Amino acid sequence: MVFRAIFDKLKAGLSKTRGVFSGIASLFRLRGKVDRDFLNELEKRLYLADVGTSATTEIVEKVRQSFLDKEITGDVEAFVKQQLKAMLTSGEGIRYNLNGPTVVMVAGVNGSGKTTSIAKLARRLQEEGKKVLIAACDTFRAAAVEQLTIWAERIGCEIVKNQPGSDPASVAHDACERAKARGVDVLIVDTAGRLHTQTHLMRELEKIHRVVSRLIEGAPHEVLLVLDATTGQNAIAQAESFKKAVQCSGIILAKLDGTAKGGAIFAIKQKLGLPVKFVGVGEKLDDLEAFDPDSYVEALFV
């Protein structure tokens, strides 16, 4: 029942991307064989979904060769699904700290959906019975603290913040101390998202990293990067820039419901090697789902 509910949400959220993938089976039935025209059309559809050059080339070549080797006898859609699933790995959720608060740092450029993703993640953890605290460490942008405060109040989650322009690391310090004192299960730390000052961004992220690691053993236990799915391949460039500043452990792919470029998830995995841990499939607070490759690929073709 739970699986069905999650699958239905993925199906609805991926409707625009699914429009690109869903014609593959009918395309094969119309032609009855894997010939040059079919492969060209398959390649075109994968590009439209923003699967990426390398991943698209790999899939198309496997379809061509497998058909020649008679590994595909009719159900080309099932074969393509199999190849897509093989390219992805499960995000495996959050790695929890067994000896105190789990610290989750969240990074991402402004406008990527970072603030709403933090709220959705906090709500998801609350529903799992976790006591959650949010640290508003994006102090360089006053609106970021204000927006995060509104979301925190909406979901009934405590937030640690300071005046705009204050030291982000000092906010992280106060949040760690409060998390330990109040028996918090998960501390979510927001960070500044300004790629145009990468050097400064790197220093601030490293400073926050040092502070939380000094106060809580093993912290940060997760560093999640929020990427905007609507930007497709451009999301990879964002991820590469952030990886230079901080060692990311996983990705939250936001705004999947607003794009036909959901195929970018394959290129992200192939180029970055980072697992997608959560996907945003709508605007509601409960529209953040743990990533499952099988459900994701199946939802693309329904």
Secondary structure, DSSP 8 states (H G I E B T S, - for coil): -HHHHHHHHHHHHTHHHHHHHTTHHHHHHHH-S--HHHHHHHHHHHHHTT--HHHHHHHHHHHHHHHHTT--SS-HHHHHHHHHHHT----------TTS-EEEEEE--TTSSHHHHHHHHHHHHHHTT--EEEEE--TTSHHHHHHHHHHHHHHT-EEE---TTS-HHHHHHHHHHHHHHTT-SEEEEE----GGGHHHHHHHHHHHHHHHHHHSTT--SEEEEEEEGGGTTHHHHHHHHHHHHS---EEEEE-GGG-S-TTHHHHHHHHH---EEEEE-SSSTT-EEE--HHHHHHHHH-
